[in-house]
Amino acid sequence: MYRGSIYYGRRGVAIQAISAIDIALWDICGKFYHQPVCVLMGARWHEKIRAYASTLFRPAPDAMRLATQRYLDLGFTAIKFGWGVFGEDSRQDVKLVEAARLAMGERNDLLIDTGWFVERSPKQAIQVVQSLEPYRPFFIEEILHPEDYDGYRRVAEAVSTPIACGEQEATEWGFRDLIERARVDILQPDLTRCGGLTVARKIVHMAERANVLVIPHSWSSDLLTAASLHLNAFQRRAVLVEFNTASGPLSRDLCRNPIRLEDGCLAVPSGPGLGVEVNEETIAKYRIA
């Protein structure tokens, strides 16, 4: 499929369509052989993966504290705030992050997605990261435009906080650039964009050789979360999985057996294939073609 679409594909819609077909084929193979996808990929190192709540920045410190407490009460031990108002006022940005850190205490992890669509030079990005480092973020995500590989390298080499990137990236060659040229600390392949599980498995092998982490981007439906859990289970050094906190029907109702948080973790589905079943009624309700 990749070779067949090479003149009009490589990235964008073509690779995303290939990704969907690839994930479906892995699911079909798993059901045929009565094995979970991660086992077919080569290993099931983990039965559960610690999840981080993925949500938007709130506009004021008080709202940040309330949101943080809400996710802690739900059982999360890690929370990522992203986008929203972040980037509009650098001093306010620091106050928002400070409020989240104070609310979550020292034992929980704070993750930050600064939003790549905010235009920053590498020096400005370094200043942003350094202003937030006193609050000990687990990582800072997408501080620059996705294709600014040289800028990412300058940032990653100038700060102590791990720099994450990759949700917009595709193909094994794109992630090779993130490893060798951008020198980021954490790769974030989105299985629906990068080329599916087949490409993601190659990304994990490259990351292991380069000694960088892979934390899949999975801000979407329980279908993507399930696939990402299998990728995490396949990794020896699985750290976190993203959990979309939205309550919309395409997030929570796309599977008949929704994925649930338990003790701050998500269980890797143990059934054949992806281990979840598509809710055809939800698809029929929202189908537009």
C-alpha positions as CSV (number, residue, x, y, z in Angstrom):
1,M,0.0,0.0,0.0
2,Y,2.8,2.4,0.8
3,R,4.6,1.7,-2.4
4,G,1.3,1.9,-4.4
5,S,0.6,5.4,-3.0
6,I,4.1,6.8,-3.0
7,Y,3.4,9.5,-5.7
8,Y,0.5,11.0,-3.8
9,G,1.0,9.6,-0.3
10,R,3.9,9.1,2.1
11,R,2.1,11.3,4.7
12,G,-1.3,12.7,5.5
13,V,-4.5,11.0,4.4
14,A,-2.8,8.2,2.6
15,I,-0.7,7.0,5.5
16,Q,-3.6,7.4,7.9
17,A,-5.8,5.2,5.7
18,I,-3.0,2.6,5.5
19,S,-2.7,2.9,9.3
20,A,-6.3,2.0,9.8
21,I,-6.1,-1.0,7.5
22,D,-2.9,-2.2,9.1
23,I,-4.5,-2.1,12.6
24,A,-7.5,-3.9,11.3
25,L,-5.4,-6.6,9.8
26,W,-3.5,-7.2,13.1
27,D,-6.9,-7.5,14.8
28,I,-8.1,-10.0,12.2
29,C,-4.9,-12.0,12.6
30,G,-5.3,-12.0,16.4
31,K,-8.8,-13.3,16.1
32,F,-7.8,-16.0,13.6
33,Y,-5.0,-17.3,15.8
34,H,-6.9,-16.6,19.1
35,Q,-4.0,-14.5,20.4
36,P,-3.8,-10.9,21.6
37,V,-2.1,-8.5,19.1
38,C,0.9,-7.9,21.4
39,V,1.7,-11.6,21.4
40,L,1.6,-11.7,17.6
41,M,3.9,-8.6,17.6
42,G,6.4,-10.6,19.7
43,A,5.9,-10.1,23.4
44,R,3.6,-9.4,26.2
45,W,5.8,-7.9,28.9
46,H,3.1,-6.1,30.8
47,E,-0.4,-6.9,32.0
48,K,-1.3,-3.2,32.8
49,I,0.1,0.2,31.9
50,R,0.0,3.3,34.1
51,A,-2.3,5.9,32.4
52,Y,-2.1,9.7,32.4
53,A,-5.2,11.8,32.1
54,S,-5.0,13.9,29.0
55,T,-6.9,17.2,29.2
56,L,-6.8,20.9,28.3
57,F,-5.3,23.8,30.2
58,R,-7.8,25.7,32.2
59,P,-7.8,29.5,32.0
60,A,-7.0,30.3,35.6
61,P,-5.0,28.8,38.5
62,D,-8.1,28.0,40.6
63,A,-9.6,26.1,37.7
64,M,-6.3,24.2,37.2
65,R,-6.4,23.2,40.9
66,L,-10.0,21.9,40.6
67,A,-9.3,20.0,37.5
68,T,-6.1,18.4,39.0
69,Q,-8.0,17.3,42.1
70,R,-10.8,15.9,40.0
71,Y,-8.4,13.6,38.0
72,L,-6.6,12.6,41.2
73,D,-9.9,11.6,42.7
74,L,-10.7,9.5,39.7
75,G,-7.5,7.5,40.4
76,F,-5.0,9.0,38.0
77,T,-1.4,9.4,39.2
78,A,-0.3,11.3,36.1
79,I,-2.0,14.2,34.4
80,K,-1.2,16.0,31.1
81,F,-2.5,19.5,30.5
82,G,-2.2,20.8,27.0
83,W,-3.1,23.5,24.5
84,G,-6.1,25.6,25.6
85,V,-4.9,29.0,26.8
86,F,-1.2,28.0,27.1
87,G,1.0,30.3,25.1
88,E,-1.1,33.4,25.3
89,D,0.7,34.9,28.3
90,S,4.1,33.4,29.4
91,R,3.7,34.6,33.0
92,Q,0.2,33.2,33.3
93,D,1.5,29.9,31.8
94,V,3.9,29.5,34.7
95,K,1.1,30.2,37.2
96,L,-1.1,27.6,35.6
97,V,1.6,24.9,35.8
98,E,2.5,26.0,39.4
99,A,-1.2,25.5,40.4
100,A,-1.3,22.0,38.9
101,R,1.9,21.0,40.6
102,L,0.8,22.3,44.0
103,A,-2.5,20.5,43.7
104,M,-1.0,17.1,42.7
105,G,1.8,17.1,45.2
106,E,5.2,15.5,44.8
107,R,4.3,11.9,44.2
108,N,2.2,12.4,41.0
109,D,3.5,13.2,37.6
110,L,2.7,16.4,35.7
111,L,3.0,16.4,31.9
112,I,2.7,19.4,29.6
113,D,1.7,19.8,26.0
114,T,2.6,23.4,25.0
115,G,1.0,23.2,21.5
116,W,3.1,23.2,18.4
117,F,0.8,25.7,16.7
118,V,2.2,28.5,18.9
119,E,5.1,29.8,16.9
120,R,8.3,29.8,18.8
121,S,12.0,30.0,17.9
122,P,14.3,27.4,19.5
123,K,15.5,30.1,21.9
124,Q,12.0,31.0,22.9
125,A,11.2,27.3,23.3
126,I,14.2,26.9,25.6
127,Q,13.0,29.8,27.7
128,V,9.5,28.3,28.0
129,V,10.9,24.9,29.2
130,Q,13.3,26.5,31.6
131,S,10.5,28.6,33.1
132,L,8.5,25.4,33.8
133,E,11.4,23.2,35.0
134,P,11.0,24.3,38.7
135,Y,7.6,22.4,38.7
136,R,9.3,19.1,37.5
137,P,7.3,18.2,34.4
138,F,7.7,14.5,33.4
139,F,8.0,15.7,29.9
140,I,7.2,18.8,27.7
141,E,5.5,17.9,24.4
142,E,5.6,19.5,21.0
143,I,7.3,22.8,21.9
144,L,8.1,23.4,18.2
145,H,6.6,22.8,14.8
146,P,6.7,19.0,14.0
147,E,9.2,19.4,11.2
148,D,11.6,21.6,13.0
149,Y,14.1,18.8,13.7
150,D,17.1,21.0,14.1
151,G,15.2,23.3,16.5
152,Y,14.2,20.3,18.6
153,R,17.8,19.2,18.8
154,R,18.8,22.6,20.1
155,V,16.1,22.5,22.7
156,A,16.7,19.0,23.8
157,E,20.4,19.6,24.3
158,A,19.8,22.8,26.3
159,V,17.3,21.6,28.9
160,S,17.1,18.9,31.5
161,T,13.4,18.2,31.1
162,P,12.6,15.3,28.6
163,I,11.3,16.6,25.3
164,A,8.5,14.6,23.6
165,C,7.4,14.7,20.0
166,G,5.9,12.5,17.3
167,E,2.1,12.5,17.2
168,Q,2.2,14.3,13.8
169,E,5.0,12.1,12.5
170,A,4.7,9.2,10.1
171,T,6.7,6.3,8.7
172,E,9.8,4.7,10.2
173,W,12.0,7.2,8.3
174,G,10.2,10.1,10.0
175,F,10.9,8.7,13.4
176,R,14.5,8.0,12.5
177,D,14.8,11.8,11.9
178,L,13.3,12.4,15.4
179,I,15.8,10.0,16.9
180,E,19.0,10.9,15.0
181,R,18.4,14.5,13.9
182,A,16.0,16.0,16.5
183,R,17.4,14.0,19.4
184,V,14.1,14.1,21.3
185,D,13.9,12.0,24.5
186,I,10.4,10.5,24.0
187,L,8.7,9.4,20.8
188,Q,4.9,9.6,20.6
189,P,3.7,7.7,17.6
190,D,0.0,7.8,17.0
191,L,-1.0,4.4,15.6
192,T,-3.6,5.9,13.3
193,R,-1.1,8.3,11.7
194,C,2.3,6.7,11.8
195,G,1.6,3.6,9.6
196,G,-0.2,1.4,12.1
197,L,1.2,-1.3,14.4
198,T,3.6,-2.6,11.7
199,V,5.5,0.7,11.6
200,A,5.1,1.2,15.3
201,R,6.9,-2.1,16.0
202,K,9.8,-0.8,14.0
203,I,9.8,2.5,15.9
204,V,10.0,0.6,19.2
205,H,13.1,-1.3,18.0
206,M,14.7,1.9,16.8
207,A,13.9,3.6,20.1
208,E,15.4,0.7,22.1
209,R,18.7,0.9,20.1
210,A,18.8,4.7,20.6
211,N,17.8,4.4,24.3
212,V,14.8,6.7,24.1
213,L,11.3,6.1,25.3
214,V,8.1,5.4,23.4
215,I,4.8,6.7,24.8
216,P,2.1,6.4,22.2
217,H,-0.2,9.3,21.5
218,S,-3.7,7.9,21.9
219,W,-6.0,10.9,22.4
220,S,-9.1,9.5,20.6
221,S,-11.3,6.5,21.1
222,D,-11.0,3.3,23.1
223,L,-10.1,1.5,19.9
224,L,-6.9,3.5,19.6
225,T,-6.3,3.2,23.4
226,A,-6.6,-0.6,23.1
227,A,-4.2,-0.7,20.2
228,S,-1.7,1.6,22.1
229,L,-1.9,-0.7,25.1
230,H,-0.8,-3.6,22.9
231,L,2.1,-1.5,21.7
232,N,3.0,-0.7,25.3
233,A,2.7,-4.4,26.3
234,F,5.1,-5.2,23.5
235,Q,7.8,-2.8,24.9
236,R,10.1,-3.9,27.6
237,R,10.3,-0.4,29.0
238,A,6.7,0.8,28.8
239,V,6.2,3.9,30.9
240,L,2.7,5.5,30.3
241,V,-0.3,5.4,28.1
242,E,-2.4,8.4,27.2
243,F,-6.1,8.3,28.3
244,N,-8.5,10.7,26.7
245,T,-10.7,12.1,29.4
246,A,-13.4,13.3,27.0
247,S,-16.9,11.8,27.5
248,G,-18.2,12.1,23.9
249,P,-19.8,9.1,22.2
250,L,-16.9,8.6,19.7
251,S,-14.5,8.5,22.7
252,R,-16.4,6.3,25.1
253,D,-19.1,4.5,23.0
254,L,-17.1,3.3,20.1
255,C,-16.4,0.0,21.8
256,R,-18.9,-2.4,23.4
257,N,-16.4,-3.0,26.3
258,P,-15.0,0.4,27.2
259,I,-11.6,0.6,28.8
260,R,-11.7,1.4,32.5
261,L,-9.1,2.9,34.8
262,E,-8.2,0.8,37.8
263,D,-5.7,1.8,40.4
264,G,-4.3,4.4,38.1
265,C,-3.6,1.8,35.3
266,L,-5.3,0.4,32.2
267,A,-5.3,-3.4,31.7
268,V,-3.9,-4.6,28.4
269,P,-6.8,-6.3,26.7
270,S,-6.4,-10.1,26.9
271,G,-8.9,-11.2,24.3
272,P,-7.9,-12.2,20.7
273,G,-6.9,-9.4,18.4
274,L,-7.2,-5.9,20.0
275,G,-9.4,-7.4,22.7
276,V,-12.2,-4.9,22.2
277,E,-15.3,-5.1,19.9
278,V,-16.6,-2.2,17.8
279,N,-20.0,-0.9,18.7
280,E,-21.7,-1.0,15.3
281,E,-24.7,0.9,16.6
282,T,-22.5,3.9,17.5
283,I,-20.9,3.8,14.0
284,A,-24.3,3.6,12.3
285,K,-25.6,6.6,14.4
286,Y,-22.7,8.9,13.4
287,R,-22.0,7.6,9.9
288,I,-22.0,10.4,7.3
289,A,-21.3,8.4,4.2
